[in-house]
Amino acid sequence: MSKYEQELKWLALVLGIASTVALVNNWHPWPLFLGLPFCLLWVYFGWLRTEPQLKYINIVFTALYLYGIAKYLWWE
């Protein structure tokens, strides 16, 4: 895999925590902008290779984040 995979795993962890904190504190739209790269990292690297369905779950969440960001940018 990538020589930067471990660093990207830490980045994904930070993005996931930041997205959750933003969601809990109602800092809209930050959960969308922080959650999207989190999902994209999971989709790209397919971490937890013993559970491939997680990749597809993150593809679904990626689509939902993109919808939310588009809605925020164009309809608000």
N, C-alpha and C positions, 0 to 999 in steps of 0.2 A: 504494500500500500504506500501511501505518501510518507515521506520522511517527516512531514509536519503533522501527521495524524494525531499524535498525542496532544500537541498544542491545540489542534482544532477540537479535540474532545473537551479540553478545558474551556475553550471559547464557547462551545455548545452549552456546557454547564452554566457558565456565566450568563449567556443569553437566556437560557431557560429560567434561571432564578430571577433575572432582571424583568423578564416578561411577566412572571408570576407576581412580583412585587408591584409592578405597574398595574396589573389587573386588580389586585387586592386594594390598591390605593385609588382606583378609578382614574388613572392617568391616561385617559383616552387621547390619542390613538396609539400610544407607545406599546401596548401589548401586541398590536398587529405588527409594528415595525421591528420589534425585538423577536417575536415568535417566528416570523418568516425565515430569517437566516438560520435559526435553530432547526426548523424542519428541513430546510434545504441541505444542511450539513448531514442530517440523519439519512436523507434520501440518497445523497451522493455516496456516502461511505458505507451505508447499509450495516451500521454497527449492530451488534447482537445477531451475527450471521446465523445462529441457530434458530432465530425467530424471524424469518423473512417477511412475515405479515406486517411487522412494524414498519418496513419500508413503504408498504402500500398505505398504511394508516397515515404516515407522514406525507405521502403524496396527496391524500384527501385533505389533510390539514393545510398543506401548502395552497391548494386550490381555494380553501375557505379564507385563508389569510389574504390571498390575492384579491378575492372578491371584496373582503372588508376594506382593504387599502383602496381599491378602485372606488368603492362606495364613498369612502371618506374624502378622497381627492376630488371626485366629480359631482357628488350629490350633497355635500355639506357646505 
